[in-house]
Amino acid sequence: MEKKEWYLEYEITINRPGLLGDISSLLGMLAINIVTINGIDQGRRGLLILAKNDEQIVRLESILNTMDTIRVIKLREPKLRDRMAVRHGRYIERDADDKKTFRFVRSELGLLVDFMAELFKQEGHKLIGIRGMPRVGKTESVVAASVCANKRWLFVSSTLLKQTIRNQLIEDEYNADNLFILDGIVSTRRANERHWQLVREIMRMPAVKVVEHPDIFVQNTEYTMNDFDYIIELRNNQDEEITYDMVQQNHLFTDSDFGGFDF
């Protein structure tokens, strides 16, 4: 029988020498393999483990609950956030009210790229929105994550390399393995109907789509925030407010910080 992966996270209530060794020995006696182990925030450890059957996990949980030195926080099949936590030693911040919104600051670009790469590797339709002020690293992070996920990225609309507004794709670009990147500001304020026909075609494809400035995108289209599977927020610092005031004040976007769209 193929082994199944589980995520174990515990809080240390009484820190003493040899505690990790005791838990490792317990796992060994139960024939449970440790894949990865790391500190998770302060006073917590996270482990990815492999077990042959669920009975091993039930026995493990029963024994761990008798220990007064630790308190089990999570013992479950690993989610993406669990894998990221073990890999990077901390949890990705998630909005308390909107569970599909994840927050990052610029100093965490490595974590952000790794997180998006894992999302991009998943097959099928996925619509991801990314919010952030100008020059914070949104597009660069998406491209870097595409490389990590071994995906070919295509700019449907963008301001990264001059100004891009695509009205059609060539034959080999109609591929569900490609990743499509749209700039919500460029598409909604500067594109023609041919571009929007292309956007609708792409939205129907079982592929990953990333929309920068999703709030502007949904204000001017038939799509809503409910259509997005994930929303990512990227800030220069924790206290930065993401605002579109400058966009609303300058509908032509001429020489704005969001880019002068001179074709």
JOZIFEN-V237703 format. One record per pair of residues at least 4 apart in sequence whose C-alpha atoms are under 8 Angstrom apart, sorted by sequence separation. I is the first residue (numbers start at 1). GAP is how many residues later the second one is. D is the distance in whole Angstrom. If there is no record, write none. Layout:
I;GAP;D, I;GAP;D
This chain:
15;4;7, 18;4;6, 19;4;6, 20;4;6, 21;4;6, 22;4;6, 23;4;6, 24;4;6, 25;4;6, 26;4;6, 27;4;6, 28;4;6, 39;4;8, 40;4;5, 41;4;8, 52;4;7, 53;4;7, 54;4;6, 55;4;6, 56;4;6, 57;4;6, 58;4;6, 59;4;6, 60;4;6, 61;4;6, 62;4;7, 63;4;7, 67;4;8, 78;4;6, 79;4;7, 80;4;6, 81;4;6, 82;4;6, 83;4;6, 84;4;6, 85;4;5, 86;4;7, 94;4;8, 95;4;6, 104;4;6, 105;4;7, 108;4;6, 109;4;6, 110;4;6, 111;4;6, 112;4;6, 113;4;6, 114;4;6, 115;4;7, 116;4;6, 117;4;6, 118;4;7, 132;4;7, 137;4;6, 138;4;6, 139;4;6, 140;4;6, 141;4;6, 142;4;6, 143;4;6, 144;4;6, 145;4;6, 146;4;6, 147;4;6, 158;4;8, 159;4;5, 169;4;6, 170;4;7, 174;4;8, 183;4;6, 184;4;6, 185;4;6, 186;4;5, 187;4;5, 191;4;6, 192;4;7, 193;4;6, 194;4;6, 195;4;6, 196;4;6, 197;4;6, 198;4;6, 199;4;6, 200;4;6, 201;4;7, 213;4;6, 214;4;6, 215;4;6, 216;4;7, 217;4;6, 218;4;7, 223;4;7, 224;4;8, 236;4;7, 244;4;6, 245;4;6, 246;4;6, 247;4;6, 250;4;7, 255;4;6, 256;4;6, 27;5;5, 28;5;7, 39;5;6, 40;5;5, 51;5;7, 78;5;7, 84;5;8, 85;5;5, 94;5;6, 95;5;8, 104;5;8, 146;5;5, 147;5;7, 158;5;6, 159;5;6, 169;5;7, 173;5;7, 182;5;7, 185;5;8, 186;5;7, 191;5;7, 202;5;8, 218;5;5, 235;5;6, 253;5;7, 254;5;7, 255;5;4, 27;6;7, 39;6;4, 40;6;6, 51;6;7, 64;6;8, 65;6;7, 84;6;8, 85;6;5, 94;6;7, 95;6;6, 132;6;7, 146;6;7, 157;6;7, 158;6;5, 203;6;7, 211;6;8, 217;6;8, 218;6;5, 235;6;8, 247;6;7, 250;6;8, 253;6;7, 254;6;5, 255;6;8, 27;7;8, 38;7;6, 39;7;6, 64;7;8, 65;7;7, 84;7;7, 85;7;7, 94;7;6, 95;7;6, 131;7;8, 146;7;6, 157;7;5, 158;7;7, 202;7;8, 218;7;7, 235;7;8, 253;7;6, 254;7;7, 37;8;7, 38;8;6, 64;8;7, 84;8;8, 94;8;4, 95;8;7, 104;8;7, 130;8;7, 156;8;7, 157;8;4, 187;8;8, 253;8;7, 254;8;8, 37;9;6, 38;9;7, 82;9;7, 93;9;6, 94;9;6, 155;9;7, 156;9;6, 157;9;6, 187;9;8, 247;9;8, 24;10;8, 37;10;4, 81;10;7, 92;10;7, 93;10;5, 143;10;7, 156;10;5, 215;10;8, 246;10;7, 36;11;6, 37;11;7, 61;11;8, 81;11;7, 92;11;7, 93;11;7, 155;11;8, 214;11;8, 247;11;8, 35;12;7, 36;12;5, 92;12;8, 34;13;7, 35;13;5, 36;13;7, 34;14;6, 35;14;5, 61;14;8, 34;15;4, 35;15;7, 33;16;5, 34;16;6, 32;17;7, 33;17;5, 32;18;6, 33;18;7, 32;19;5, 31;20;7, 32;20;8, 139;21;7, 165;21;8, 165;22;7, 180;22;8, 88;23;7, 158;23;8, 32;24;7, 154;24;7, 156;24;6, 157;24;7, 158;24;6, 159;24;8, 31;25;8, 120;25;8, 152;25;7, 153;25;6, 154;25;6, 155;25;6, 156;25;6, 157;25;5, 158;25;5, 30;26;7, 116;26;7, 120;26;7, 151;26;7, 152;26;5, 153;26;5, 154;26;5, 155;26;5, 156;26;5, 157;26;5, 165;26;7, 168;26;8, 84;27;8, 151;27;6, 152;27;6, 153;27;6, 154;27;6, 155;27;6, 156;27;8, 157;27;8, 159;27;8, 167;27;5, 168;27;7, 180;27;8, 182;27;8, 184;27;6, 185;27;8, 113;28;6, 117;28;5, 121;28;6, 151;28;6, 153;28;7, 158;28;7, 167;28;4, 179;28;7, 180;28;6, 181;28;6, 182;28;6, 183;28;6, 184;28;6, 185;28;7, 188;28;7, 112;29;7, 113;29;7, 116;29;6, 117;29;6, 120;29;6, 157;29;6, 166;29;6, 167;29;8, 169;29;8, 176;29;7, 178;29;7, 179;29;5, 180;29;5, 181;29;5, 182;29;5, 183;29;5, 184;29;5, 188;29;6, 30;30;7, 48;30;8, 84;30;8, 106;30;7, 157;30;6, 165;30;7, 167;30;8, 168;30;6, 176;30;6, 177;30;6, 178;30;7, 179;30;6, 180;30;6, 181;30;6, 182;30;6, 183;30;6, 184;30;6, 187;30;8, 12;31;6, 84;31;7, 106;31;8, 113;31;6, 114;31;7, 117;31;6, 118;31;7, 120;31;8, 167;31;6, 176;31;5, 177;31;8, 179;31;8, 181;31;8, 184;31;8, 185;31;6, 11;32;6, 12;32;6, 109;32;7, 113;32;5, 117;32;5, 166;32;8, 175;32;8, 176;32;8, 184;32;6, 185;32;7, 188;32;6, 11;33;4, 12;33;8, 27;33;8, 146;33;7, 184;33;4, 188;33;8, 10;34;6, 11;34;7, 114;34;8, 9;35;7, 10;35;6, 48;35;8, 9;36;6, 10;36;7, 9;37;4, 8;38;6, 9;38;6, 48;38;8, 80;38;8, 7;39;7, 8;39;5, 46;39;8, 47;39;7, 7;40;6, 8;40;6, 46;40;6, 7;41;5, 8;41;7, 6;42;6, 7;42;6, 5;43;7, 6;43;5, 156;43;8, 5;44;6, 6;44;6, 5;45;5, 6;45;8, 40;45;6, 4;46;5, 5;46;7, 40;46;7, 3;47;6, 4;47;5, 39;47;7, 3;48;5, 4;48;6, 38;48;5, 41;48;7, 3;49;4, 4;49;7, 37;49;6, 38;49;7, 40;49;5, 41;49;5, 2;50;7, 3;50;7, 19;50;8, 36;50;7, 39;50;5, 40;50;5, 41;50;8, 1;51;7, 36;51;8, 38;51;6, 39;51;8, 40;51;7, 124;52;8, 14;54;7, 15;54;7, 13;55;7, 14;55;5, 13;56;5, 14;56;7, 12;57;6, 13;57;5, 12;58;5, 13;58;7, 11;59;5, 12;59;7, 120;59;8, 10;60;6, 11;60;5, 10;61;5, 11;61;6, 10;62;4, 11;62;7, 189;62;8, 9;63;6, 10;63;5, 8;64;8, 9;64;5, 10;64;7, 8;65;8, 9;65;5, 8;66;6, 9;66;7, 7;67;7, 8;67;5, 7;68;6, 8;68;7, 142;68;8, 6;69;7, 7;69;5, 6;70;6, 7;70;6, 6;71;5, 7;71;5, 5;72;6, 6;72;6, 5;73;7, 139;73;8, 138;74;8, 7;75;7, 186;75;8, 125;80;7, 126;80;8, 128;80;8, 130;80;7, 125;81;4, 126;81;6, 127;81;6, 128;81;6, 129;81;6, 130;81;6, 131;81;6, 132;81;7, 124;82;5, 125;82;5, 126;82;5, 127;82;5, 128;82;5, 129;82;5, 130;82;5, 131;82;5, 123;83;8, 124;83;5, 125;83;6, 126;83;6, 127;83;6, 128;83;6, 129;83;6, 130;83;6, 131;83;7, 123;84;7, 124;84;7, 125;84;8, 127;84;8, 129;84;7, 130;84;7, 129;85;5, 120;88;7, 138;96;7, 137;97;8, 136;98;7, 163;98;6, 129;99;7, 136;99;7, 162;99;8, 163;99;7, 127;100;7, 128;100;6, 131;100;8, 136;100;6, 159;100;7, 163;100;7, 127;101;5, 128;101;6, 129;101;6, 130;101;6, 131;101;6, 132;101;6, 133;101;8, 126;102;8, 127;102;5, 128;102;5, 129;102;5, 130;102;5, 131;102;5, 132;102;5, 133;102;7, 159;102;8, 126;103;6, 127;103;7, 128;103;6, 129;103;6, 130;103;6, 131;103;6, 132;103;6, 128;104;8, 130;104;7, 133;109;6, 132;110;6, 133;110;7, 131;111;7, 134;123;6, 134;124;6, 102;128;8, 104;128;8, 106;128;7, 100;129;7, 101;129;6, 102;129;6, 103;129;6, 104;129;6, 105;129;5, 106;129;6, 107;129;8, 100;130;5, 101;130;5, 102;130;5, 103;130;5, 104;130;5, 105;130;5, 106;130;5, 100;131;6, 101;131;6, 102;131;6, 103;131;6, 104;131;6, 105;131;5, 106;131;7, 101;132;7, 105;132;5, 105;133;6
